Structure formats: C-alpha cells, structure tokens
Amino acid sequence: MLGMMSTTVPTETETGGHGPARTWLVVALWAGTAVSIVAAGLMLWSAQGEAVFMDMVASAFAMCF
C-alpha cells in the first residue's frame, strides 16, 4: 500500500543507544585519560623543574597553532 508509514518503534540498537554501562565506560576512559595527562605533567615538572616545564608546555601549544 502506497503512502502507509511504518508504525513500529525503533529498538535501542536501531537508535544507537548503548545503555548506562556504556556511558560509564566512556566516562571512565575520559577520566583516565585526563588523570594520565596530569600525572605525566607532574612527573615532567618534578624532573625538569618549573621553567623547563613551562617552556615545553608553551612550545607544545605553539606547535598546535
């Protein structure tokens, strides 16, 4: 029949929903990434000192732009 639309409701997998378990996994991965970057920065700062660390950070930002 032409012109009739489907009245079925899409399921969670059809709409791309992943549920709360997937959401917590994504949050945990982003948090772990942030903690790793901060920890690496702290280790660099403790090993190289504040002046060298700030020069390296400024150079890294300059390379991005």
C-alpha positions as CSV (number, residue, x, y, z in Angstrom):
1,M,0.0,0.0,0.0
2,L,1.5,3.3,-1.1
3,G,1.6,6.1,1.4
4,M,1.4,3.9,4.6
5,M,4.1,4.6,7.1
6,S,5.6,2.0,9.4
7,T,4.2,2.3,12.9
8,T,6.9,0.2,14.6
9,V,9.0,1.8,17.3
10,P,12.8,1.6,16.7
11,T,14.6,-0.5,19.2
12,E,17.6,0.6,21.3
13,T,20.1,-1.0,18.9
14,E,18.5,0.7,15.9
15,T,18.7,4.1,17.5
16,G,22.3,3.7,18.6
17,G,21.6,3.6,22.3
18,H,24.2,1.8,24.4
19,G,22.7,1.9,27.9
20,P,24.2,3.1,31.2
21,A,27.0,0.6,31.2
22,R,28.5,2.0,28.0
23,T,28.1,5.6,29.3
24,W,30.0,4.8,32.5
25,L,32.8,3.1,30.4
26,V,33.1,6.3,28.3
27,V,33.2,8.5,31.4
28,A,35.8,6.2,33.0
29,L,38.0,6.3,29.8
30,W,37.9,10.1,29.6
31,A,38.7,10.4,33.3
32,G,41.6,8.0,33.0
33,T,42.9,10.0,30.1
34,A,42.8,13.2,32.0
35,V,44.4,11.7,35.0
36,S,47.2,10.2,32.9
37,I,47.9,13.6,31.2
38,V,48.0,15.4,34.6
39,A,50.3,12.7,36.1
40,A,52.7,12.9,33.1
41,G,52.8,16.7,33.5
42,L,53.5,16.4,37.2
43,M,56.3,13.9,36.6
44,L,57.8,16.1,34.0
45,W,57.6,19.1,36.2
46,S,59.2,17.3,39.1
47,A,62.0,16.0,36.9
48,Q,62.7,19.1,34.8
49,G,61.7,22.0,37.0
50,E,59.1,24.7,36.6
51,A,60.9,26.9,34.0
52,V,61.7,24.0,31.6
53,F,58.3,22.5,32.1
54,M,56.6,25.9,31.2
55,D,58.8,26.3,28.2
56,M,57.9,22.8,27.0
57,V,54.2,23.4,27.5
58,A,54.4,26.8,25.7
59,S,56.2,25.1,22.8
60,A,53.6,22.3,22.6
61,F,50.8,24.8,22.4
62,A,52.7,26.8,19.8
63,M,53.1,23.7,17.7
64,C,49.3,23.2,17.7
65,F,48.7,26.6,16.2
